Amino acid sequence: MSDNAPVTVTIFDDGPIKIEGNVSLVDENGKVLPNDTGEAIFLCRCGASADKPFCDGSHHDCSFASKLTA
């Protein structure tokens, strides 16, 4: 993936945030969270994921509901 590739953020209704592009996830202490696959990142919004900050699909089981429109 090119360093100049655009970054796209998609917020799914009742689900995660999908981030595509050349990005780094950094915690509040400056530690970079590993993402060396080059694939899209899915971030949890429901708070139930066992793999936070990443989505593990738990939103399907916890009745998470959130609809956002642009």
N, C-alpha and C positions, 0 to 999 in steps of 0.2 A: 504494500500500500504506500502510495506517495505521501511524503510529509505535507504536501500542499493539498491533499484530498480534502474535500469538504467534510465537516462533521454534521451528522444528522441525528437529532434526538426525537424519538417518537414515544408518546405517552399513550399506552393502551388503556382503553376503558376497562375498569375492574382488574387491571393487571400491572405489569412492570413498566419501567422506563427502558427503552432500547436505545443504545448509543452506538452509532456506526461511524467509523473514521479513526484517524490517528489521534488518540487521546490517552492520557495517563490518569489513573485514579490515584489520588493522594489523600491520606488520612489527615486529621487535624495536627498531627505531629510531624508531618512532612514525609512519612513513610509511603513509598509507592506500593500500591497493591498490585500483585502480579496479574498481568494480562498479556501473555506473550503468544497467544494463539492467532492474533490478527483478525479474529472474528468479532462480531457484534457483542457488546456487553449488555446484559439485562440486569437492571437494578431493582431491588425489592421496594415496593411502596406500601405493602400491607403490614409489614413488621413481623410476620410469622415465619419468614425464611430461616432455615437452620444454617444457611450459607451467607448470611448478611455480609456485605451489602448487596450480594448477588441474589437474584430471584431463583428459587428452587421449585416454583409452581405451587407453593403453599396457599396462594391467594384463592385457588380453586376450592380449598377445604375450609377456609375461615370466613366465608361470606363477605370478603372485602368488596366494597362498592365505591367507585369513584369515576365519574364521567367528566372529562374535560374537553372543551371545544375551543378551537382557535378563532 
